Amino acid sequence: MTQRDAAIDGLSAAAYTVPTDAPEADGTLAWDSTTVVVVETSGAGQRGLGWTYSSSAAAGVVNDLLAPVVTGLDVLDPPGANERMTRAVRNVGRQGVAAAAISAVDLALWDLKARLLEVPLSRLLGRVRDNVPVYGSGGFTTYDDERLHRQLEHWIHDCGVPAVKIKIGEGWGSCVDRDLARARSARDAIGNDRELFVDANGGYRLGEAIRVGHHLDGLGVTWFEEPVSSDDLAGLRRVRDALQLDVTAGEYGWDMGYFRRMLEAGAVDCLQIDITRCGGVTDFLCAAALAASYNIDVSAHCAPHLHASVAAAVPNLRHIEYFHDHIRIEEQLLFEGAAPARDGVLHCRDDMNGLGMQLKTNDVARLRVA
């Protein structure tokens, strides 16, 4: 049997919960662990790997709903499998957990295809760049100034990033004075030659977001993420019209309809896309092309090493979010094969096929929850 007529002969998922290195919070949520649903697939004697950051329930969706419709399909046709999966979840809903499950499977199938063809995934998709810009992301509201400064200095000195992002909107926008004090502290720490981004996670009301935004403009902040709920498209547009800085959102885009509505509303200066939520590689490329038709850049939300290959293939990409929690998971705790950011970029590698990563075989069983 040749690769041309090889079939997917295995697909399964497992969930792992990884504790954070300290309690973390943003404007609207607090957490002390991250759950990763890992998908492994096989065909023609090769294996593919993908994952999503979601509930362990996504593993059940993969094993119960998606595996039966994907098994037996052509290993060289991930978009065909993606369409089958979308149809299979009709009665449970495409958004949320099901979208995360589809994303992880789609990623694993693209990884499998690239491995079978013995090329890096970025080469299979076609590169427009050999390295991908990143920005440092963390700055949780639970951090005091000392810890915040230590993290910002790491991004700048060890990773060479040109921009850093901190969380604001603490307590659903009830701590504006502290939000602004932390933004000023971050600016002092990084100086004026680096960009400062902030993320309110939808914590502010409209008027409050605009008032806070005027102060942020004065600090030279250039990126205001989810100043109001990402579902409030009219509100995002009003914030965007009132301020100099870029207004951004999109990380909760589960399907193309979401991105289309956000772009039609003129709600953002840069569209965020999350490959672990939107439908994997297949739909990330669609969403990026849709944004390009509006002359809008895209930014990859979190999961830096899952995004690197596809980000290298997207002409209108601005950067990848180099997110603290996911760096620990992808570079240290669950996987091997990922090279850390250097000089503000993730470098595309030609010495490893597919995504170039593997699930660790030692010391991860203790983290498995489903």
C-alpha positions in Angstrom: 0.0 0.0 0.0 1.4 3.4 -0.9 0.9 6.7 0.9 -1.5 7.7 -1.8 -4.1 5.2 -0.7 -3.1 4.8 2.9 -5.9 5.2 5.6 -6.0 6.6 9.1 -6.0 3.5 11.2 -5.9 4.9 14.7 -7.1 7.9 16.7 -7.3 8.5 20.4 -7.2 11.3 23.0 -6.1 11.6 26.6 -6.3 14.6 29.0 -3.5 15.9 31.3 -3.8 18.5 34.0 -0.7 20.6 34.7 -0.5 22.8 37.9 0.6 26.4 37.3 3.8 27.5 39.0 1.8 30.0 41.1 -1.8 31.1 41.4 -2.9 33.0 38.3 -5.7 35.4 37.4 -6.7 37.9 34.8 -9.6 40.4 34.8 -12.4 37.8 34.8 -11.0 34.4 35.8 -8.6 32.7 38.3 -6.9 29.3 37.9 -4.2 27.1 39.3 -3.9 24.5 36.6 -4.2 24.0 32.8 -5.8 21.0 31.1 -4.3 19.7 27.8 -6.1 17.2 25.6 -3.6 15.3 23.5 -4.6 13.5 20.4 -2.5 10.8 18.7 -3.3 9.4 15.3 -1.6 6.8 13.0 -1.6 5.7 9.4 0.9 4.0 7.0 3.2 3.2 9.8 3.6 6.7 11.1 2.1 8.7 14.0 0.8 12.2 14.3 0.4 14.5 17.4 -1.9 17.4 18.2 -3.4 19.0 21.3 -5.8 21.6 22.6 -6.1 23.6 25.8 -9.6 22.7 26.9 -11.7 20.7 29.3 -11.0 16.9 29.6 -14.5 16.6 28.1 -12.8 17.2 24.7 -11.1 13.9 25.0 -14.5 12.2 25.2 -15.7 14.0 22.1 -12.6 12.8 20.2 -12.9 9.2 21.3 -16.7 8.9 21.1 -17.7 11.1 18.2 -14.7 12.0 16.1 -12.6 8.8 16.0 -15.3 6.7 14.3 -15.8 9.2 11.4 -12.1 9.9 10.9 -10.7 6.3 11.0 -10.4 4.9 7.5 -10.1 8.3 5.8 -7.2 9.2 3.5 -4.1 10.2 5.6 -3.3 12.9 3.0 -6.6 14.7 3.3 -6.9 16.5 6.6 -9.5 19.1 5.2 -11.8 16.2 4.3 -11.5 14.8 7.8 -12.2 18.2 9.2 -15.5 18.5 7.2 -16.5 15.0 8.4 -15.9 16.0 12.0 -17.9 19.2 11.7 -20.9 17.2 10.4 -20.5 14.6 13.2 -20.9 17.2 16.0 -24.0 18.8 14.5 -26.3 17.7 17.4 -23.9 18.5 20.2 -22.9 21.9 18.8 -19.8 23.0 16.8 -18.7 25.7 19.3 -16.8 25.2 22.6 -15.6 21.8 23.6 -16.4 20.1 20.2 -14.4 22.8 18.3 -11.5 22.2 20.6 -11.7 18.5 20.0 -11.8 19.0 16.2 -8.9 21.4 16.4 -6.7 18.8 18.2 -7.5 16.1 15.7 -7.0 18.4 12.7 -3.5 19.3 14.1 -2.6 15.6 14.6 -3.7 14.8 11.0 -1.6 17.6 9.5 1.3 16.5 11.6 0.8 12.9 10.4 0.6 14.0 6.8 3.9 16.0 7.0 5.6 13.1 8.7 4.5 10.7 6.0 5.8 13.1 3.4 9.0 13.6 5.4 8.8 17.4 5.5 8.4 20.0 8.3 4.7 21.1 8.5 5.8 24.7 7.7 7.3 23.4 4.4 4.2 21.4 3.6 2.0 24.5 4.1 4.5 26.8 2.3 6.5 29.4 4.2 6.4 33.1 3.7 9.0 33.5 6.5 11.6 31.4 8.1 11.0 32.7 11.6 7.9 34.0 13.4 7.8 37.0 15.7 6.6 36.5 19.3 5.6 38.7 22.2 6.0 37.8 25.9 2.7 37.2 27.6 1.8 36.7 31.3 1.8 39.5 33.8 -1.1 38.1 35.8 -3.1 40.2 38.2 -1.9 37.9 41.0 1.7 39.0 40.5 3.3 41.7 42.7 5.6 44.2 41.1 8.7 42.2 41.9 7.4 39.0 40.2 6.0 41.1 37.3 9.3 42.8 36.7 11.2 39.5 36.9 9.0 38.0 34.2 9.2 41.1 32.0 13.0 41.1 32.3 13.1 37.4 31.3 11.1 38.1 28.1 13.3 41.0 27.1 16.8 39.7 28.1 16.5 35.9 27.6 14.0 35.8 24.7 14.7 39.2 23.1 11.0 40.0 22.5 10.1 43.4 21.2 6.8 43.5 23.1 5.3 42.3 26.4 1.7 41.9 27.6 0.2 42.1 31.1 -3.3 41.4 32.4 -5.5 44.3 33.6 -9.3 44.7 34.2 -8.8 43.1 37.7 -12.1 42.1 39.5 -14.2 42.7 36.4 -12.9 46.3 36.1 -13.3 47.1 39.8 -9.6 47.9 40.4 -8.8 50.5 37.8 -6.3 52.4 40.0 -4.3 49.2 40.4 -4.6 48.3 36.7 -3.1 51.7 35.8 -0.4 51.4 38.4 0.6 48.0 37.1 0.7 49.4 33.6 2.9 52.2 34.7 5.1 49.8 36.6 5.5 47.6 33.5 6.4 50.6 31.3 9.0 51.6 33.8 10.4 48.1 33.8 10.7 47.7 30.0 11.5 51.3 29.1 10.3 53.1 26.0 12.0 51.0 23.4 9.7 48.0 23.8 6.0 47.8 23.1 3.6 47.4 26.0 0.4 45.4 25.5 -2.5 45.0 27.9 -5.4 42.4 28.1 -8.6 43.1 30.0 -10.3 39.8 29.2 -13.5 41.6 28.7 -13.5 43.0 32.2 -14.6 46.6 31.6 -17.9 48.3 30.7 -17.8 50.4 27.6 -17.3 53.8 29.2 -14.8 52.5 31.6 -12.8 50.9 28.9 -12.6 54.1 27.0 -11.5 56.1 30.1 -8.9 53.5 30.9 -7.8 53.5 27.3 -7.1 57.2 27.3 -4.7 56.7 30.2 -3.1 53.7 28.3 -2.6 55.9 25.2 -0.7 58.3 27.5 1.6 55.4 28.5 2.3 54.5 24.9 0.4 51.2 25.1 -0.2 49.9 21.5 -2.4 46.9 22.1 -5.7 46.8 24.1 -7.0 43.3 24.1 -10.7 42.6 24.8 -11.3 46.0 26.5 -15.0 44.9 26.6 -16.5 41.5 26.0 -15.5 40.0 22.6 -19.2 39.4 22.0 -19.9 43.2 22.2 -18.8 44.0 18.6 -20.4 47.4 18.6 -18.6 48.2 21.9 -15.3 47.0 20.5 -15.8 49.3 17.5 -16.6 52.3 19.8 -13.5 51.7 21.9 -11.4 51.4 18.7 -12.8 54.7 17.3 -12.1 56.5 20.5 -8.5 55.5 21.1 -5.1 55.6 19.3 -4.0 52.1 20.4 -5.0 48.9 18.5 -8.1 47.1 19.8 -7.8 43.3 19.4 -10.0 40.3 20.0 -10.9 37.0 18.4 -9.4 34.3 20.6 -12.9 32.8 21.3 -13.5 32.3 17.6 -14.9 28.7 17.2 -16.0 29.0 13.6 -15.8 31.2 10.5 -19.1 32.9 11.2 -17.6 34.4 14.4 -14.6 35.8 12.5 -16.8 37.1 9.7 -19.1 39.0 12.1 -16.1 40.5 14.0 -14.5 41.7 10.7 -17.7 43.0 9.2 -18.3 45.1 12.4 -14.9 46.7 12.1 -14.4 45.7 15.7 -10.6 45.0 15.7 -7.3 46.4 14.4 -5.8 42.9 14.6 -7.7 39.6 14.6 -6.6 37.0 17.1 -7.0 33.3 16.1 -6.4 30.3 18.3 -5.5 27.1 16.4 -6.6 25.0 19.4 -10.1 26.4 19.2 -10.9 27.5 15.6 -10.6 24.1 13.9 -6.9 23.5 13.7 -4.6 24.2 10.8 -7.4 23.8 8.2 -9.6 26.6 9.7 -6.7 28.8 10.9 -5.7 29.3 7.3 -9.3 30.0 6.4 -9.6 32.6 9.1 -6.3 34.3 8.2 -7.4 34.5 4.6 -10.7 36.0 5.6 -8.9 38.7 7.7 -6.6 39.4 4.7 -9.6 40.2 2.6 -10.4 43.0 5.1 -6.7 44.2 5.1 -6.5 43.1 8.8 -3.5 41.4 10.4 -3.9 38.3 12.5 -2.1 37.3 15.7 -1.9 33.7 17.0 -3.4 33.3 20.5 -1.2 31.2 22.9 0.0 27.6 22.1 3.2 29.1 20.5 4.7 25.8 19.3 1.4 24.6 17.7 1.1 28.0 15.9 4.7 28.3 14.7 4.4 26.2 11.5 1.1 27.6 10.3 2.1 31.2 11.3 5.1 30.8 9.0 2.7 30.3 6.1 0.4 33.3 6.7 1.3 36.5 4.9 -0.8 38.8 7.2 0.5 37.4 10.5 1.7 40.0 13.0 3.0 37.7 15.8 2.4 34.7 18.1 1.6 35.1 21.8 4.5 33.5 23.8 2.3 32.6 26.8 3.8 31.7 30.1 1.7 28.7 31.0 1.9 27.1 27.5 5.6 27.6 27.3 6.1 25.6 30.5 3.9 22.8 29.0 5.2 22.8 25.5 8.9 23.3 26.2 9.4 21.6 29.6 6.6 19.5 31.1 4.6 17.5 28.5 6.4 17.6 25.2 9.9 17.5 23.8 11.3 18.9 20.6 10.4 22.6 21.0 13.2 25.2 20.8 12.6 28.3 23.0 12.2 31.8 21.4 15.4 33.6 20.7 15.9 37.2 19.5 12.2 37.7 19.6 11.3 34.9 17.2 10.5 31.2 16.9 12.7 29.7 14.2 11.3 27.3 11.7 13.4 24.1 11.7 14.2 21.9 8.8 15.7 19.1 10.8 12.4 17.7 12.2 9.3 16.5 10.2 5.7 17.5 11.0 5.4 19.7 14.1 8.7 18.3 15.3 7.4 17.5 18.7 6.7 14.4 20.8 4.7 13.6 23.9 7.2 12.8 26.7 7.1 9.1 27.7 8.4 9.5 31.2 6.8 11.3 34.2 3.6 12.4 32.4 1.3 9.6 33.5 0.9 11.3 36.9 -0.7 14.2 35.1 -3.2 12.2 33.2 -6.8 12.7 34.2 -8.9 11.2 31.4 
